């Protein structure tokens, strides 16, 4: 019993110490987004816990939509749909905005938490990388869709994919303002700056999504980035490759 008490005291001590370190870090750097208990704000730079906070929006439709409105994101909320294991209830379609990255329309748009992450990705990862590497913005991107009632990897058994609830999107290519295309399939191992750009946006996505899979993962992802907002991301269960 005494050993259990000592163990619990150690856990409490290190937990309190970690909280104090995080608090001091955030206060000194004036970065409240680096604290796990502060509310997420899409107008703030990406913080240490931004990805977890985005994943925690899964199932919190009203909170997520309010977050988009607060950040000035133009959208239309879709009606719930699907059935069985393939129900979606918080899909959001982005509206065209001047200067915003354009997405090809899909029958069912991604869930609100995915859209929130996509906007942060656009503002703080994709466009800065494009300006740094190409000296121009990305005007639009091509994707393979979001909602698909299927199991993981298209198997006939096993867990359902995050696509089954519109909590994922597959990104295939980026189009620069001058019309040039950078695609995952053709440019992942292509020219130096194209490969640099694709890896920069892949790595940046890892701070915002629960799961990021690229050509480095397997052949099934040779032509796209799989981005999803699985609920496990809210407690640190993240995957990036």
Phi and psi restraints in degrees (value plus and minus 20) as a CYANA .aco file:
   2 UNK   PHI     -82.7   -42.7
   2 UNK   PSI     -56.8   -16.8
   3 UNK   PHI     -86.3   -46.3
   3 UNK   PSI     -56.6   -16.6
   4 UNK   PHI     -84.7   -44.7
   4 UNK   PSI     -63.1   -23.1
   5 UNK   PHI     -82.2   -42.2
   5 UNK   PSI     -61.9   -21.9
   6 UNK   PHI     -84.0   -44.0
   6 UNK   PSI     -60.7   -20.7
   7 UNK   PHI     -82.5   -42.5
   7 UNK   PSI     -64.6   -24.6
   8 UNK   PHI     -84.9   -44.9
   8 UNK   PSI     -57.2   -17.2
   9 UNK   PHI     -85.6   -45.6
   9 UNK   PSI     -59.2   -19.2
  10 UNK   PHI     -84.2   -44.2
  10 UNK   PSI     -62.8   -22.8
  11 UNK   PHI     -80.3   -40.3
  11 UNK   PSI     -65.7   -25.7
  12 UNK   PHI     -82.6   -42.6
  12 UNK   PSI     -63.4   -23.4
  13 UNK   PHI     -80.6   -40.6
  13 UNK   PSI     -70.0   -30.0
  14 UNK   PHI     -89.1   -49.1
  14 UNK   PSI     -51.5   -11.5
  15 UNK   PHI     -85.6   -45.6
  15 UNK   PSI     -65.3   -25.3
  16 UNK   PHI     -85.1   -45.1
  16 UNK   PSI     -62.0   -22.0
  17 UNK   PHI     -81.2   -41.2
  17 UNK   PSI     -63.1   -23.1
  18 UNK   PHI     -83.0   -43.0
  18 UNK   PSI     -61.3   -21.3
  19 UNK   PHI     -82.8   -42.8
  19 UNK   PSI     -60.8   -20.8
  20 UNK   PHI     -86.1   -46.1
  20 UNK   PSI     -59.5   -19.5
  21 UNK   PHI     -84.2   -44.2
  21 UNK   PSI     -65.2   -25.2
  22 UNK   PHI     -81.8   -41.8
  22 UNK   PSI     -62.1   -22.1
  23 UNK   PHI     -83.3   -43.3
  23 UNK   PSI     -66.0   -26.0
  24 UNK   PHI     -82.9   -42.9
  24 UNK   PSI     -61.4   -21.4
  25 UNK   PHI     -80.8   -40.8
  25 UNK   PSI     -67.4   -27.4
  26 UNK   PHI     -87.9   -47.9
  26 UNK   PSI     -59.9   -19.9
  27 UNK   PHI     -87.0   -47.0
  27 UNK   PSI     -65.5   -25.5
  28 UNK   PHI     -84.8   -44.8
  28 UNK   PSI     -56.7   -16.7
  29 UNK   PHI    -114.2   -74.2
  29 UNK   PSI     -21.1    18.9
  30 UNK   PHI      33.4    73.4
  30 UNK   PSI      30.7    70.7
  31 UNK   PHI    -149.2  -109.2
  31 UNK   PSI      60.6   100.6
  32 UNK   PHI     -82.0   -42.0
  32 UNK   PSI     -41.5    -1.5
  33 UNK   PHI     -89.9   -49.9
  33 UNK   PSI     -29.3    10.7
  34 UNK   PHI    -107.8   -67.8
  34 UNK   PSI     -18.1    21.9
  35 UNK   PHI    -121.9   -81.9
  35 UNK   PSI     119.0   159.0
  36 UNK   PHI     -89.9   -49.9
  36 UNK   PSI     -41.7    -1.7
  37 UNK   PHI    -118.4   -78.4
  37 UNK   PSI     -23.9    16.1
  38 UNK   PHI    -101.7   -61.7
  38 UNK   PSI     133.5   173.5
  39 UNK   PHI     -92.4   -52.4
  39 UNK   PSI     126.6   166.6
  40 UNK   PHI     -93.3   -53.3
  40 UNK   PSI     124.1   164.1
  41 UNK   PHI    -159.0  -119.0
  41 UNK   PSI      97.2   137.2
  42 UNK   PHI     -89.7   -49.7
  42 UNK   PSI     -31.4     8.6
  43 UNK   PHI    -107.0   -67.0
  43 UNK   PSI     -26.5    13.5
  44 UNK   PHI    -113.5   -73.5
  44 UNK   PSI     133.0   173.0
  45 UNK   PHI     -80.1   -40.1
  45 UNK   PSI     140.6   180.6
  46 UNK   PHI     -84.8   -44.8
  46 UNK   PSI     110.1   150.1
  47 UNK   PHI    -131.1   -91.1
  47 UNK   PSI    -199.1  -159.1
  48 UNK   PHI     -81.7   -41.7
  48 UNK   PSI     -50.1   -10.1
  49 UNK   PHI    -134.4   -94.4
  49 UNK   PSI      -8.0    32.0
  50 UNK   PHI     -79.3   -39.3
  50 UNK   PSI     -65.4   -25.4
  51 UNK   PHI     -80.0   -40.0
  51 UNK   PSI     -62.3   -22.3
  52 UNK   PHI     -86.0   -46.0
  52 UNK   PSI     -59.3   -19.3
  53 UNK   PHI     -87.5   -47.5
  53 UNK   PSI     -56.2   -16.2
  54 UNK   PHI     -85.6   -45.6
  54 UNK   PSI     -64.3   -24.3
  55 UNK   PHI     -83.6   -43.6
  55 UNK   PSI     -52.3   -12.3
  56 UNK   PHI     -89.1   -49.1
  56 UNK   PSI     -33.0     7.0
  57 UNK   PHI     -95.6   -55.6
  57 UNK   PSI     -33.3     6.7
  58 UNK   PHI     -79.9   -39.9
  58 UNK   PSI     102.6   142.6
  59 UNK   PHI      67.8   107.8
  59 UNK   PSI     -24.1    15.9
  60 UNK   PHI    -129.9   -89.9
  60 UNK   PSI      48.2    88.2
  61 UNK   PHI     -78.4   -38.4
  61 UNK   PSI     -71.8   -31.8
  62 UNK   PHI     -81.6   -41.6
  62 UNK   PSI     -63.0   -23.0
  63 UNK   PHI     -83.8   -43.8
  63 UNK   PSI     -61.1   -21.1
  64 UNK   PHI     -88.5   -48.5
  64 UNK   PSI     -63.7   -23.7
  65 UNK   PHI     -83.5   -43.5
  65 UNK   PSI     -58.0   -18.0
  66 UNK   PHI     -83.5   -43.5
  66 UNK   PSI     -55.2   -15.2
  67 UNK   PHI     -84.8   -44.8
  67 UNK   PSI     -62.6   -22.6
  68 UNK   PHI     -83.3   -43.3
  68 UNK   PSI     -63.3   -23.3
  69 UNK   PHI     -83.7   -43.7
  69 UNK   PSI     -62.2   -22.2
  70 UNK   PHI     -80.1   -40.1
  70 UNK   PSI     -54.0   -14.0
  71 UNK   PHI    -107.4   -67.4
  71 UNK   PSI     -19.5    20.5
  72 UNK   PHI      56.6    96.6
  72 UNK   PSI       4.2    44.2
  73 UNK   PHI    -102.0   -62.0
  73 UNK   PSI     108.1   148.1
  74 UNK   PHI    -105.9   -65.9
  74 UNK   PSI     103.2   143.2
  75 UNK   PHI    -172.2  -132.2
  75 UNK   PSI     147.4   187.4
  76 UNK   PHI    -151.3  -111.3
  76 UNK   PSI     110.5   150.5
  77 UNK   PHI    -101.1   -61.1
  77 UNK   PSI     112.3   152.3
  78 UNK   PHI    -108.2   -68.2
  78 UNK   PSI     134.5   174.5
  79 UNK   PHI     -89.6   -49.6
  79 UNK   PSI     126.3   166.3
  80 UNK   PHI     -78.7   -38.7
  80 UNK   PSI     134.1   174.1
  81 UNK   PHI    -180.4  -140.4
  81 UNK   PSI    -193.9  -153.9
  82 UNK   PHI      63.4   103.4
  82 UNK   PSI     160.0   200.0
  83 UNK   PHI    -175.7  -135.7
  83 UNK   PSI     143.2   183.2
  84 UNK   PHI      39.3    79.3
  84 UNK   PSI    -147.4  -107.4
  85 UNK   PHI     -99.1   -59.1
  85 UNK   PSI     -23.2    16.8
  86 UNK   PHI    -137.8   -97.8
  86 UNK   PSI      31.4    71.4
  87 UNK   PHI    -117.2   -77.2
  87 UNK   PSI     114.6   154.6
  88 UNK   PHI    -143.0  -103.0
  88 UNK   PSI     119.1   159.1
  89 UNK   PHI    -155.5  -115.5
  89 UNK   PSI     -16.2    23.8
  90 UNK   PHI    -160.0  -120.0
  90 UNK   PSI      13.4    53.4
  91 UNK   PHI     -89.3   -49.3
  91 UNK   PSI     123.4   163.4
  92 UNK   PHI    -153.2  -113.2
  92 UNK   PSI     108.1   148.1
  93 UNK   PHI    -122.2   -82.2
  93 UNK   PSI     102.8   142.8
  94 UNK   PHI     -93.6   -53.6
  94 UNK   PSI     117.5   157.5
  95 UNK   PHI    -111.7   -71.7
  95 UNK   PSI     135.5   175.5
  96 UNK   PHI     -84.8   -44.8
  96 UNK   PSI     111.2   151.2
  97 UNK   PHI    -150.3  -110.3
  97 UNK   PSI     121.0   161.0
  98 UNK   PHI     -83.1   -43.1
  98 UNK   PSI     109.1   149.1
  99 UNK   PHI      61.8   101.8
  99 UNK   PSI     -24.4    15.6
 100 UNK   PHI    -112.2   -72.2
 100 UNK   PSI     133.1   173.1
 101 UNK   PHI     -86.5   -46.5
 101 UNK   PSI     108.2   148.2
 102 UNK   PHI    -111.4   -71.4
 102 UNK   PSI     117.5   157.5
 103 UNK   PHI    -131.5   -91.5
 103 UNK   PSI     116.5   156.5
 104 UNK   PHI     -83.2   -43.2
 104 UNK   PSI     120.3   160.3
 105 UNK   PHI     -84.8   -44.8
 105 UNK   PSI     129.2   169.2
 106 UNK   PHI    -150.7  -110.7
 106 UNK   PSI     134.3   174.3
 107 UNK   PHI     -76.7   -36.7
 107 UNK   PSI     -64.6   -24.6
 108 UNK   PHI    -145.7  -105.7
 108 UNK   PSI     103.7   143.7
 109 UNK   PHI     -96.9   -56.9
 109 UNK   PSI     147.7   187.7
 110 UNK   PHI     -88.4   -48.4
 110 UNK   PSI     143.8   183.8
 111 UNK   PHI     -87.2   -47.2
 111 UNK   PSI     140.3   180.3
 112 UNK   PHI     -76.9   -36.9
 112 UNK   PSI     -64.5   -24.5
 113 UNK   PHI     -81.1   -41.1
 113 UNK   PSI     -54.5   -14.5
 114 UNK   PHI     -87.8   -47.8
 114 UNK   PSI     -62.0   -22.0
 115 UNK   PHI     -84.0   -44.0
 115 UNK   PSI     -61.8   -21.8
 116 UNK   PHI     -79.7   -39.7
 116 UNK   PSI     -63.0   -23.0
 117 UNK   PHI     -87.1   -47.1
 117 UNK   PSI     -58.6   -18.6
 118 UNK   PHI     -82.2   -42.2
 118 UNK   PSI     -59.5   -19.5
 119 UNK   PHI     -87.3   -47.3
 119 UNK   PSI     -62.8   -22.8
 120 UNK   PHI     -82.8   -42.8
 120 UNK   PSI     -60.4   -20.4
 121 UNK   PHI     -80.2   -40.2
 121 UNK   PSI     -65.5   -25.5
 122 UNK   PHI     -80.2   -40.2
 122 UNK   PSI     -72.0   -32.0
 123 UNK   PHI     -89.5   -49.5
 123 UNK   PSI     -59.8   -19.8
 124 UNK   PHI    -133.5   -93.5
 124 UNK   PSI     -23.9    16.1
 125 UNK   PHI    -146.2  -106.2
 125 UNK   PSI     -82.9   -42.9
 126 UNK   PHI     -82.9   -42.9
 126 UNK   PSI     -74.4   -34.4
 127 UNK   PHI     -87.2   -47.2
 127 UNK   PSI     -61.9   -21.9
 128 UNK   PHI     -80.8   -40.8
 128 UNK   PSI     -58.6   -18.6
 129 UNK   PHI     -86.1   -46.1
 129 UNK   PSI     -60.7   -20.7
 130 UNK   PHI     -85.4   -45.4
 130 UNK   PSI     -62.2   -22.2
 131 UNK   PHI     -85.6   -45.6
 131 UNK   PSI     -60.5   -20.5
 132 UNK   PHI     -88.3   -48.3
 132 UNK   PSI     -60.8   -20.8
 133 UNK   PHI    -110.6   -70.6
 133 UNK   PSI     -58.6   -18.6
 134 UNK   PHI    -131.8   -91.8
 134 UNK   PSI     -34.1     5.9
 135 UNK   PHI      53.3    93.3
 135 UNK   PSI       2.6    42.6
 136 UNK   PHI    -178.3  -138.3
 136 UNK   PSI     140.3   180.3
 137 UNK   PHI    -104.4   -64.4
 137 UNK   PSI     146.4   186.4
 138 UNK   PHI    -105.6   -65.6
 138 UNK   PSI     108.8   148.8
 139 UNK   PHI    -111.0   -71.0
 139 UNK   PSI     -55.2   -15.2
 140 UNK   PHI    -178.3  -138.3
 140 UNK   PSI     148.2   188.2
 141 UNK   PHI    -157.3  -117.3
 141 UNK   PSI     140.6   180.6
 142 UNK   PHI    -131.9   -91.9
 142 UNK   PSI     115.4   155.4
 143 UNK   PHI    -150.9  -110.9
 143 UNK   PSI     146.4   186.4
 144 UNK   PHI    -119.6   -79.6
 144 UNK   PSI      -6.2    33.8
 145 UNK   PHI      81.0   121.0
 145 UNK   PSI     155.3   195.3
 146 UNK   PHI    -139.2   -99.2
 146 UNK   PSI     -87.2   -47.2
 147 UNK   PHI     -98.8   -58.8
 147 UNK   PSI     110.2   150.2
 148 UNK   PHI    -176.8  -136.8
 148 UNK   PSI      96.7   136.7
 149 UNK   PHI     -96.5   -56.5
 149 UNK   PSI      69.7   109.7
 150 UNK   PHI    -174.8  -134.8
 150 UNK   PSI     145.2   185.2
 151 UNK   PHI    -106.7   -66.7
 151 UNK   PSI     149.8   189.8
 152 UNK   PHI     -80.0   -40.0
 152 UNK   PSI     116.2   156.2
 153 UNK   PHI      40.0    80.0
 153 UNK   PSI      -1.3    38.7
 154 UNK   PHI      52.1    92.1
 154 UNK   PSI      -2.8    37.2
 155 UNK   PHI     -91.9   -51.9
 155 UNK   PSI     142.5   182.5
 156 UNK   PHI    -107.3   -67.3
 156 UNK   PSI     -29.8    10.2
 157 UNK   PHI    -164.8  -124.8
 157 UNK   PSI     146.7   186.7
 158 UNK   PHI      83.6   123.6
 158 UNK   PSI    -190.3  -150.3
 159 UNK   PHI     -87.1   -47.1
 159 UNK   PSI     127.9   167.9
 160 UNK   PHI     -97.2   -57.2
 160 UNK   PSI     127.7   167.7
 161 UNK   PHI     -90.3   -50.3
 161 UNK   PSI     136.1   176.1
 162 UNK   PHI     -84.0   -44.0
 162 UNK   PSI     -39.3     0.7
 163 UNK   PHI     -84.0   -44.0
 163 UNK   PSI     -46.4    -6.4
 164 UNK   PHI     -86.5   -46.5
 164 UNK   PSI     -37.7     2.3
 165 UNK   PHI    -140.5  -100.5
 165 UNK   PSI      -3.6    36.4
 166 UNK   PHI      44.8    84.8
 166 UNK   PSI       3.2    43.2
 167 UNK   PHI    -116.0   -76.0
 167 UNK   PSI       3.6    43.6
 168 UNK   PHI    -169.8  -129.8
 168 UNK   PSI     139.9   179.9
 169 UNK   PHI    -168.8  -128.8
 169 UNK   PSI     125.7   165.7
 170 UNK   PHI    -130.6   -90.6
 170 UNK   PSI      98.1   138.1
 171 UNK   PHI    -118.2   -78.2
 171 UNK   PSI     105.7   145.7
 172 UNK   PHI    -126.9   -86.9
 172 UNK   PSI     -55.3   -15.3
 173 UNK   PHI    -179.3  -139.3
 173 UNK   PSI     138.6   178.6
 174 UNK   PHI    -142.4  -102.4
 174 UNK   PSI     120.0   160.0
 175 UNK   PHI    -135.8   -95.8
 175 UNK   PSI     100.7   140.7
 176 UNK   PHI     -93.9   -53.9
 176 UNK   PSI     148.1   188.1
 177 UNK   PHI     -79.9   -39.9
 177 UNK   PSI     -49.8    -9.8
 178 UNK   PHI    -104.6   -64.6
 178 UNK   PSI     -14.8    25.2
 179 UNK   PHI      74.7   114.7
 179 UNK   PSI     -27.6    12.4
 180 UNK   PHI     -91.0   -51.0
 180 UNK   PSI     121.3   161.3
 181 UNK   PHI    -124.7   -84.7
 181 UNK   PSI     116.8   156.8
 182 UNK   PHI    -139.3   -99.3
 182 UNK   PSI      93.0   133.0
 183 UNK   PHI    -130.8   -90.8
 183 UNK   PSI     128.9   168.9
 184 UNK   PHI     -82.6   -42.6
 184 UNK   PSI     -61.9   -21.9
 185 UNK   PHI     -84.6   -44.6
 185 UNK   PSI     -66.9   -26.9
 186 UNK   PHI    -112.5   -72.5
 186 UNK   PSI     -41.3    -1.3
 187 UNK   PHI    -139.3   -99.3
 187 UNK   PSI     -19.8    20.2
 188 UNK   PHI     -78.7   -38.7
 188 UNK   PSI     -60.0   -20.0
 189 UNK   PHI    -135.6   -95.6
 189 UNK   PSI      10.7    50.7
 190 UNK   PHI    -112.6   -72.6
 190 UNK   PSI    -160.7  -120.7
 191 UNK   PHI     -78.6   -38.6
 191 UNK   PSI     131.8   171.8
 192 UNK   PHI     -74.4   -34.4
 192 UNK   PSI     -68.0   -28.0
 193 UNK   PHI     -95.1   -55.1
 193 UNK   PSI     -48.1    -8.1
 194 UNK   PHI     -87.4   -47.4
 194 UNK   PSI     -63.9   -23.9
 195 UNK   PHI     -83.9   -43.9
 195 UNK   PSI     -58.6   -18.6
 196 UNK   PHI     -82.4   -42.4
 196 UNK   PSI     -64.4   -24.4
 197 UNK   PHI     -82.7   -42.7
 197 UNK   PSI     -68.2   -28.2
 198 UNK   PHI     -82.3   -42.3
 198 UNK   PSI     -58.4   -18.4
 199 UNK   PHI     -92.2   -52.2
 199 UNK   PSI     -53.2   -13.2
 200 UNK   PHI     -85.5   -45.5
 200 UNK   PSI     -63.8   -23.8
 201 UNK   PHI     -94.8   -54.8
 201 UNK   PSI     -50.7   -10.7
 202 UNK   PHI     -84.8   -44.8
 202 UNK   PSI     -67.8   -27.8
 203 UNK   PHI     -83.5   -43.5
 203 UNK   PSI     -59.6   -19.6
 204 UNK   PHI     -85.8   -45.8
 204 UNK   PSI     -53.3   -13.3
 205 UNK   PHI     -84.3   -44.3
 205 UNK   PSI     -47.9    -7.9
 206 UNK   PHI     -84.9   -44.9
 206 UNK   PSI     -40.2    -0.2
 207 UNK   PHI    -103.9   -63.9
 207 UNK   PSI     -27.3    12.7
 208 UNK   PHI    -143.0  -103.0
 208 UNK   PSI     -45.9    -5.9
 209 UNK   PHI    -132.1   -92.1
 209 UNK   PSI     133.4   173.4
 210 UNK   PHI     -87.4   -47.4
 210 UNK   PSI     -58.3   -18.3
 211 UNK   PHI    -153.7  -113.7
 211 UNK   PSI     111.5   151.5
 212 UNK   PHI    -152.2  -112.2
 212 UNK   PSI      97.9   137.9
 213 UNK   PHI    -142.4  -102.4
 213 UNK   PSI     116.1   156.1
 214 UNK   PHI    -153.4  -113.4
 214 UNK   PSI    -194.5  -154.5
 215 UNK   PHI     -77.7   -37.7
 215 UNK   PSI     -40.7    -0.7
 216 UNK   PHI     -88.5   -48.5
 216 UNK   PSI     -37.5     2.5
 217 UNK   PHI    -102.8   -62.8
 217 UNK   PSI     -78.9   -38.9
 218 UNK   PHI    -184.0  -144.0
 218 UNK   PSI     155.4   195.4
 219 UNK   PHI     -86.4   -46.4
 219 UNK   PSI     -46.2    -6.2
 220 UNK   PHI     -83.8   -43.8
 220 UNK   PSI     -40.6    -0.6
 221 UNK   PHI    -131.5   -91.5
 221 UNK   PSI       5.3    45.3
 222 UNK   PHI     -88.5   -48.5
 222 UNK   PSI     -40.3    -0.3
 223 UNK   PHI    -138.6   -98.6
 223 UNK   PSI      -8.2    31.8
 224 UNK   PHI    -183.2  -143.2
 224 UNK   PSI     143.5   183.5
 225 UNK   PHI    -120.0   -80.0
 225 UNK   PSI     105.2   145.2
 226 UNK   PHI    -111.8   -71.8
 226 UNK   PSI     101.5   141.5
 227 UNK   PHI    -140.9  -100.9
 227 UNK   PSI     104.9   144.9
 228 UNK   PHI    -159.3  -119.3
 228 UNK   PSI     144.6   184.6
 229 UNK   PHI    -141.0  -101.0
 229 UNK   PSI      39.6    79.6
 230 UNK   PHI     -81.8   -41.8
 230 UNK   PSI     124.4   164.4
 231 UNK   PHI     -79.0   -39.0
 231 UNK   PSI     -50.3   -10.3
 232 UNK   PHI     -79.8   -39.8
 232 UNK   PSI     -40.8    -0.8
 233 UNK   PHI     -84.6   -44.6
 233 UNK   PSI     -41.0    -1.0
 234 UNK   PHI     -90.8   -50.8
 234 UNK   PSI     -40.4    -0.4
 235 UNK   PHI    -136.1   -96.1
 235 UNK   PSI      -2.1    37.9
 236 UNK   PHI      78.0   118.0
 236 UNK   PSI     -19.3    20.7
 237 UNK   PHI    -102.0   -62.0
 237 UNK   PSI      62.5   102.5
 238 UNK   PHI    -136.6   -96.6
 238 UNK   PSI     133.8   173.8
 239 UNK   PHI    -156.0  -116.0
 239 UNK   PSI     111.7   151.7
 240 UNK   PHI    -163.6  -123.6
 240 UNK   PSI      94.6   134.6
